[in-house]
Amino acid sequence: MKNRAVKKLMVFGLCLSLMAGCGKKNNVELPNVGILTKEDGEGEAVVTAAHKERDGIVTLTPATGYEAPVITEEKTGKRQKERLDVLQAEKNAAGLTDAAIKRCMKEQEGRYMYDMMDDRLHTLYAELLLIIKAHAEDILVSTTDEDDLQTTFMCVFQDHPELFWIEGYSYSRYSTQSGKVFSFTFSGKYSYTEDECKKLQAGVDDWADKCIWGLPGGADDYEKVKYAYQYIIYNTDYVLGAKDNQNILSVVNGESVCQGYAKALQYLLEKMNVPCTMVVGKVRGGEGHAWDLVNINGAYYYVDPTWGDAGYLSASGLDVSSQGEVNYNYLNVTSDEMAVSHVADNVVAMPHCVATEDNYYVREGRFFSSYDPVALKALFDNAMHSGGRYVAFKCADDDSYWMCIHMILEEEQIFSLLPEGVRSVDYTTSDELRVLSFWF
């Protein structure tokens, strides 16, 4: 920082892993699990592991949280106007002219956090964004309110997945001899230099281009979300301690945690013109987590790409992760379904999502309002014919769910649904989400 007669220096070392950076399996709710085997020649099923509750929960404890503010106090004399003139000149020199700020504000329209935040903070949002993009430090901003600064920073951070080099901020508070605050300056906390960012961005561009190149022509918004969801999961391993795991670089490098997954999905969908923002909050048990909000055909849905990683299924005790399947339970779900395990903690209000038309199970013909053995058998046969050994489906309500549990598992009708020659099946059930999954 330049040598000035300042200030209160507040260092806001935002460790975003506390807000949204998972550690171990982010408090995964383990499903009911079991194995059914039909013994040769006997014509009846032997239950080797009954349908039962698994109440163990794997949790994480973030390694770090917010850094405690570091405060130093110095006060200017009576030369308030002189200080402001100097600060304003440096702000203009950094490119934050009135025209640039207005242009930036216009460009942000349509971003969820920007649109939902208090309109009076839009100028501050543009200022912070321009400062971060320029890797600038100690630049005058249009607030003297600490809460407004924190709120606006989080809105910028959640709206812009491309800002992989920002990991927090600090600010200086200028006050008169009497203690009256008259200005703040903002400095980003940057993990990479501008030159380093240019080189790293080339890798991000290559990664995104490779992904988008494989997108089927004519894909609608649902298909784009599903494609990006699958692409990230298939090409990313959940690895605690992965480098840059709070930003998109970790996913580009193939190893990440929840915030990296969420930012990568947001980045890709923005490239595909599907509105998306990152959501931060907690999962059951209080651990920090991150997921996404998408807008498909004017309706909002929640998506959690981290919980779509099949590695989570292995926590249930089933050896199924090696099959490489994706968990679709959290692909385009409602607020009520998300609330089973997730609680948003954003600085702006999140929408109450009620649409189901583009839920994965609805769109894929895997949504049942009653026990339908003909349609269910077709799902198993199609999975076998396509080279897969996995079937999952969702029930519309509790009555249909428990009827399927009764008929398929308790009455052992599963063996009339399985393809010919298959005599053993692993399964999981989720009572809260009303989803049954089978590996055969």
C-alpha positions in Angstrom: 0.0 0.0 0.0 1.2 3.5 -0.8 2.5 5.6 2.1 -0.4 7.9 3.0 -1.8 9.6 6.1 -4.6 7.1 6.5 -6.7 5.0 8.0 -8.2 2.0 9.4 -6.9 -1.0 7.5 -9.3 -3.9 7.6 -8.1 -7.2 6.0 -11.0 -9.3 5.0 -9.2 -12.5 4.1 -12.2 -14.3 2.8 -11.5 -18.0 2.9 -14.4 -19.0 0.7 -14.0 -22.6 1.8 -16.1 -21.7 4.8 -18.8 -20.1 2.8 -18.9 -22.7 0.1 -15.9 -25.0 0.1 -16.6 -28.5 1.0 -14.2 -30.6 2.7 -14.9 -34.4 3.0 -18.3 -35.5 1.7 -20.3 -32.5 3.0 -22.6 -34.4 5.2 -24.0 -36.8 2.7 -27.3 -38.4 3.7 -26.6 -42.0 3.3 -29.4 -43.9 1.5 -31.1 -47.1 2.4 -29.1 -49.9 0.8 -29.3 -53.6 0.2 -28.5 -56.6 -2.1 -31.0 -59.1 -3.4 -29.8 -62.4 -4.9 -31.9 -65.1 -6.7 -30.3 -68.4 -6.1 -30.1 -70.8 -9.1 -32.7 -73.5 -9.3 -34.8 -72.4 -6.4 -37.1 -69.8 -8.0 -37.2 -67.5 -5.1 -35.2 -64.6 -3.8 -32.9 -64.8 -0.8 -32.5 -61.4 0.9 -28.8 -61.2 1.8 -29.0 -57.7 3.0 -32.5 -56.4 3.8 -33.9 -53.0 3.0 -32.7 -51.0 6.0 -31.7 -47.6 7.2 -28.1 -46.4 7.0 -27.8 -43.6 9.5 -24.1 -43.0 9.4 -23.2 -39.6 8.0 -19.9 -38.5 6.6 -19.1 -34.9 7.4 -16.4 -32.3 6.8 -14.9 -29.7 8.9 -13.4 -26.8 6.9 -9.7 -26.5 7.6 -9.9 -22.8 7.7 -12.5 -20.0 8.0 -12.6 -16.3 7.9 -9.3 -14.6 8.8 -9.8 -12.3 11.8 -9.8 -8.7 10.7 -6.5 -6.9 11.1 -7.2 -3.3 12.2 -4.8 -0.4 12.4 -5.9 3.1 13.1 -4.6 6.3 11.7 -6.4 9.6 11.2 -6.0 12.3 8.6 -5.8 15.9 9.6 -8.2 18.4 8.1 -7.1 17.8 4.5 -10.1 15.6 3.6 -10.7 17.2 0.2 -7.0 16.9 -0.7 -7.1 13.2 0.1 -10.2 12.6 -1.9 -8.9 14.5 -4.9 -5.8 12.2 -4.9 -7.9 9.1 -4.5 -10.2 10.1 -7.3 -7.3 10.8 -9.6 -5.9 7.3 -8.9 -9.3 5.8 -9.5 -9.6 7.4 -12.9 -6.1 6.3 -13.7 -7.0 2.7 -13.0 -9.8 2.9 -15.6 -12.7 3.4 -13.2 -14.1 6.5 -14.9 -17.8 7.4 -14.7 -18.3 6.2 -18.3 -16.6 2.8 -17.6 -18.6 2.2 -14.5 -21.9 3.0 -16.2 -21.0 0.7 -19.1 -20.1 -2.1 -16.7 -23.4 -1.7 -14.8 -25.3 -2.1 -18.1 -23.3 -5.2 -18.9 -24.3 -6.8 -15.6 -28.0 -6.7 -16.2 -29.4 -10.2 -16.3 -27.0 -11.7 -13.7 -28.9 -13.0 -10.8 -27.1 -11.5 -7.9 -26.8 -8.1 -9.6 -30.5 -8.0 -10.4 -31.5 -9.1 -6.9 -29.3 -6.9 -4.9 -30.2 -3.4 -3.7 -30.1 -1.0 -6.7 -28.1 1.5 -4.7 -25.2 -0.9 -4.7 -25.0 -1.4 -8.4 -22.3 1.3 -8.8 -20.2 -0.3 -6.1 -20.7 -3.7 -7.8 -19.3 -2.3 -11.0 -16.4 -0.7 -9.2 -15.4 -3.9 -7.4 -15.6 -5.9 -10.7 -13.5 -3.4 -12.6 -10.9 -3.3 -9.8 -10.7 -7.1 -9.6 -10.4 -7.5 -13.4 -7.5 -5.0 -13.4 -5.8 -6.6 -10.4 -5.8 -3.1 -8.9 -5.2 -2.2 -5.3 -6.2 0.6 -3.0 -8.8 2.1 -5.2 -11.5 4.5 -4.0 -15.0 3.1 -3.9 -18.4 4.6 -3.4 -19.2 3.3 0.0 -18.1 3.8 3.6 -20.2 0.9 4.9 -18.5 -2.4 5.8 -21.6 -4.5 5.4 -22.4 -3.0 1.9 -18.8 -3.8 0.9 -19.1 -7.4 2.0 -22.5 -7.9 0.5 -21.4 -6.5 -2.9 -18.2 -8.4 -3.0 -20.1 -11.7 -2.5 -22.6 -10.7 -5.3 -19.6 -10.1 -7.7 -17.9 -13.3 -6.6 -21.0 -15.5 -7.1 -22.0 -13.9 -10.4 -18.5 -14.2 -12.0 -17.0 -17.7 -12.2 -14.3 -16.5 -14.6 -12.6 -14.5 -11.7 -10.5 -17.5 -10.6 -7.7 -15.3 -9.2 -9.8 -13.5 -6.5 -9.9 -15.1 -3.1 -10.8 -12.2 -0.8 -10.2 -8.5 -0.3 -8.9 -5.9 2.0 -9.9 -2.3 2.4 -8.7 0.9 4.0 -10.9 3.3 5.9 -10.0 7.0 5.8 -11.2 9.1 8.7 -10.8 12.7 10.0 -9.1 13.5 13.2 -12.5 13.5 14.9 -13.1 10.0 13.7 -15.6 10.7 10.9 -15.1 8.2 8.0 -15.1 9.9 4.6 -13.8 7.2 2.2 -12.9 3.5 1.6 -10.4 2.1 -0.8 -10.6 -1.5 -2.0 -7.9 -4.0 -2.7 -8.4 -7.5 -4.1 -6.6 -10.4 -2.6 -5.2 -12.1 -5.7 -3.8 -15.6 -6.0 -2.2 -15.0 -9.4 -0.6 -12.0 -11.1 -2.0 -10.6 -14.3 0.6 -12.3 -16.5 0.0 -15.6 -14.8 -3.8 -15.2 -15.3 -3.3 -14.7 -19.0 -1.5 -18.0 -19.3 -4.0 -19.8 -17.1 -6.9 -18.4 -19.0 -5.6 -20.0 -22.1 -6.0 -23.4 -20.4 -9.5 -22.5 -19.2 -10.5 -21.5 -22.8 -9.1 -24.8 -24.2 -11.1 -26.8 -21.6 -14.3 -24.9 -22.2 -13.9 -25.2 -26.0 -13.3 -28.9 -25.8 -16.4 -29.3 -23.7 -18.7 -27.2 -25.9 -17.4 -28.8 -29.1 -19.0 -32.1 -27.9 -22.4 -30.5 -27.2 -25.0 -32.1 -29.6 -26.4 -29.7 -32.2 -29.8 -28.3 -31.5 -29.6 -29.0 -27.8 -32.2 -27.2 -25.7 -31.5 -25.6 -22.4 -32.3 -28.8 -20.4 -29.9 -30.8 -22.6 -27.2 -28.2 -22.1 -27.5 -28.3 -18.3 -27.5 -32.1 -18.4 -24.5 -32.2 -20.7 -22.4 -29.8 -18.7 -23.3 -31.6 -15.5 -22.2 -34.9 -16.9 -19.1 -33.5 -18.5 -17.8 -32.0 -15.2 -18.6 -35.2 -13.2 -17.0 -37.5 -15.7 -13.9 -35.4 -16.0 -13.4 -34.4 -12.3 -12.3 -36.3 -9.3 -13.4 -35.2 -5.9 -10.1 -34.6 -4.1 -9.6 -32.8 -0.8 -6.7 -30.5 -0.9 -6.7 -30.2 -4.7 -4.9 -27.1 -5.9 -7.2 -24.1 -6.6 -10.1 -26.2 -5.4 -12.2 -23.0 -4.7 -12.2 -22.0 -8.3 -12.6 -23.3 -11.9 -8.9 -24.0 -12.3 -9.2 -27.1 -10.2 -11.9 -28.6 -12.4 -9.8 -27.7 -15.5 -7.0 -29.8 -13.9 -9.4 -32.6 -13.1 -9.5 -32.5 -9.2 -11.8 -30.3 -7.1 -14.3 -29.9 -4.3 -17.8 -28.4 -4.3 -17.1 -24.8 -5.0 -14.9 -25.7 -8.0 -17.7 -28.0 -9.4 -20.3 -25.2 -8.9 -18.2 -22.5 -10.6 -17.2 -24.8 -13.5 -20.9 -25.6 -14.2 -21.7 -21.9 -14.0 -18.9 -21.0 -16.4 -19.9 -23.6 -19.0 -23.6 -22.8 -18.9 -22.8 -19.1 -19.3 -20.9 -20.0 -22.4 -23.9 -22.0 -23.6 -26.3 -19.0 -22.9 -28.1 -20.7 -20.0 -28.5 -18.3 -17.0 -26.7 -19.8 -13.9 -25.4 -18.5 -10.6 -23.5 -20.1 -7.8 -25.4 -20.6 -4.5 -23.5 -20.8 -1.2 -24.9 -22.2 2.0 -24.7 -25.3 4.2 -25.7 -28.9 4.2 -27.3 -30.8 7.0 -24.9 -30.7 9.9 -23.7 -27.2 9.2 -20.8 -27.7 6.8 -20.2 -25.1 4.0 -21.3 -26.1 0.5 -21.9 -24.7 -2.9 -24.3 -25.6 -5.7 -26.0 -23.8 -8.6 -29.3 -22.1 -9.7 -30.2 -22.4 -13.3 -33.0 -20.8 -15.4 -34.5 -23.1 -18.0 -37.3 -21.7 -20.2 -38.1 -19.0 -17.6 -38.2 -21.4 -14.6 -35.6 -21.8 -11.9 -34.1 -25.1 -10.8 -31.4 -26.1 -8.4 -28.5 -28.2 -9.5 -25.7 -29.8 -7.4 -22.9 -31.2 -9.6 -20.8 -32.2 -6.6 -23.6 -34.5 -5.3 -23.9 -35.9 -8.8 -20.5 -37.4 -8.5 -20.8 -41.2 -8.1 -18.0 -41.1 -5.5 -20.7 -40.1 -3.0 -22.5 -43.3 -3.6 -19.6 -45.3 -2.3 -20.1 -43.7 1.1 -23.3 -45.7 1.3 -21.4 -48.9 1.6 -22.0 -50.1 -2.0 -19.2 -50.8 -4.3 -20.8 -49.0 -7.2 -18.5 -46.0 -7.9 -16.4 -48.1 -10.3 -19.3 -48.3 -12.7 -18.9 -44.6 -13.4 -22.6 -43.7 -13.1 -23.8 -40.2 -12.4 -26.3 -39.5 -9.6 -29.1 -37.4 -11.1 -31.0 -36.8 -7.8 -29.9 -33.2 -7.8 -30.2 -32.3 -11.4 -32.9 -29.6 -11.8 -34.8 -30.0 -8.5 -37.3 -27.8 -6.6 -36.7 -25.8 -3.5 -38.5 -28.3 -1.3 -36.4 -31.2 -2.7 -33.2 -29.1 -2.1 -34.3 -28.2 1.4 -34.1 -31.9 2.4 -30.3 -31.5 2.7 -29.3 -28.0 1.6 -29.8 -24.5 3.1 -28.9 -21.5 1.1 -27.0 -18.7 2.9 -26.8 -16.1 0.1 -26.6 -12.3 0.7 -29.7 -11.9 -1.6 -32.9 -13.9 -1.6 -33.1 -17.0 -3.7 -36.2 -18.0 -5.6 -38.7 -20.6 -4.5 -38.3 -23.2 -7.3 -41.5 -25.2 -8.0 -41.2 -26.2 -11.7 -40.7 -29.9 -12.4 -41.0 -30.0 -16.2 -37.2 -30.1 -16.7 -36.3 -32.2 -13.7 -34.0 -35.1 -14.9 -36.4 -37.9 -14.0 -39.4 -36.2 -15.6 -37.6 -35.4 -18.8 -36.0 -38.8 -19.1 -39.3 -40.8 -18.6 -38.2 -42.1 -15.2 -41.0 -40.5 -13.2 -43.8 -42.8 -12.0 -47.1 -42.0 -10.3 -47.8 -45.7 -9.7 -46.2 -49.1 -9.8 -45.9 -49.8 -13.6 -44.1 -53.1 -14.1 -44.2 -52.9 -17.9 -42.6 -49.5 -18.1 -40.1 -50.4 -15.4 -39.0 -53.5 -17.1 -38.5 -51.5 -20.3 -36.1 -49.3 -18.3 -34.0 -52.3 -17.2 -34.0 -53.8 -20.7 -33.0 -50.5 -22.3 -30.2 -50.1 -19.8 -28.9 -53.6 -20.7 -29.1 -53.1 -24.4 -27.3 -49.7 -24.2 -24.4 -51.3 -22.3 -25.3 -50.0 -18.9 -26.1 -51.9 -15.7 -27.8 -49.1 -13.8 -31.4 -47.9 -13.5 -32.8 -45.2 -11.3 -36.3 -43.8 -11.2 -38.3 -41.3 -9.1 -41.8 -41.6 -7.7 -44.3 -38.8 -7.8 -45.5 -39.1 -4.2 -45.2 -41.2 -1.0 -48.0 -43.6 -2.0 -46.4 -44.5 -5.3 -42.9 -44.7 -3.7 -43.9 -47.1 -0.9 -45.9 -49.2 -3.4 -42.8 -49.6 -5.5 -40.8 -50.5 -2.4 -43.4 -53.1 -1.4 -43.7 -54.6 -4.9 -40.2 -54.5 -6.1 -38.3 -55.3 -2.9 -40.6 -56.8 -0.3 -42.6 -58.9 -2.8 -39.3 -59.4 -4.8 -40.8 -58.4 -8.1 -37.4 -57.0 -9.0 -36.5 -60.4 -10.5 -39.3 -60.1 -13.1 -38.0 -56.7 -14.0 -34.3 -57.6 -14.5 -33.1 -58.6 -17.9 -32.9 -62.4 -18.5 -30.0 -64.1 -16.8 -29.4 -61.4 -14.2 -29.8 -62.9 -10.7 -28.4 -60.4 -8.4 -28.9 -56.7 -7.8 -27.6 -54.0 -5.5 -29.9 -51.1 -4.7 -30.3 -47.9 -2.8 -33.4 -46.0 -1.9 -33.9 -42.4 -0.8 -37.1 -42.1 1.2 -36.9 -38.3 1.3 -36.4 -37.9 -2.5 -38.5 -40.9 -3.4 -35.8 -42.3 -5.7 -34.9 -46.0 -6.2 -31.5 -47.0 -7.8 -30.4 -50.4 -8.9 -27.0 -51.9 -10.1 -27.2 -55.3 -11.7 
